[in-house]
Amino acid sequence: MNSIRGWINRWQTRGLAGLYEEHYSGCPTKLSPLVAERLRQITEAQGGTAHQIMQRIEEQHMLLMVVPDTVARWLKKMGFSYKRYRTSLKKRDAREVERFRQQLEVLC
C-alpha cells in the first residue's frame, strides 16, 4: 500500500510530473578503473568467455568478488559482444532423406 500512497501523494503535490519514475542510483559499481582497463586489455588480446577472462584477471592477483554474469555485463557496457560456440549439425545423406520421405508417403 505504501507505493500506492506514494503515487497519490506525488499526484497531489506535483501533478502528472510526480508520476514519472525518478532516478535511483542503486549500488555503486565494484569495477575499479584499474580492473576495467585490465579487463579491456585481456578481452581484446585473448577473448574467451566471461569466466575465462575472470580467471585470467585473478591470475594477475586482482581479486574479483563478482560472478561471471557481472563480468559479462561489464564487457557489454564496454561495447564487447560474444558469440556462443555451437557444434555443427551433421550433414544429411540425400539417400536417407529420400528413403524417409518415401516411408512417409506410404504411411499417409
C-alpha positions, 0 to 999 in steps of 0.5 A: 500500500505504501507505493500506492500512497506514494503515487497519490501523494506525488499526484497531489503535490506535483501533478502528472510530473510526480508520476514519472519514475525518478532516478535511483542510483542503486549500488555503486559499481565494484569495477575499479578503473584499474580492473576495467582497463585490465579487463579491456586489455585481456578481452581484446588480446585473448577473448574467451568467455566471461569466466575465462577472462575472470580467471585470467584477471585473478591470475594477475592477483586482482581479486574479483568478488563478482560472478561471471554474469557481472563480468559479462555485463561489464564487457557489454557496457564496454561495447564487447559482444560474444558469440556462443560456440555451437557444434555443427549439425551433421550433414544429411545423406540425400539417400536417407532423406529420400528413403524417409520421405518415401516411408512417409508417403506410404504411411499417409 
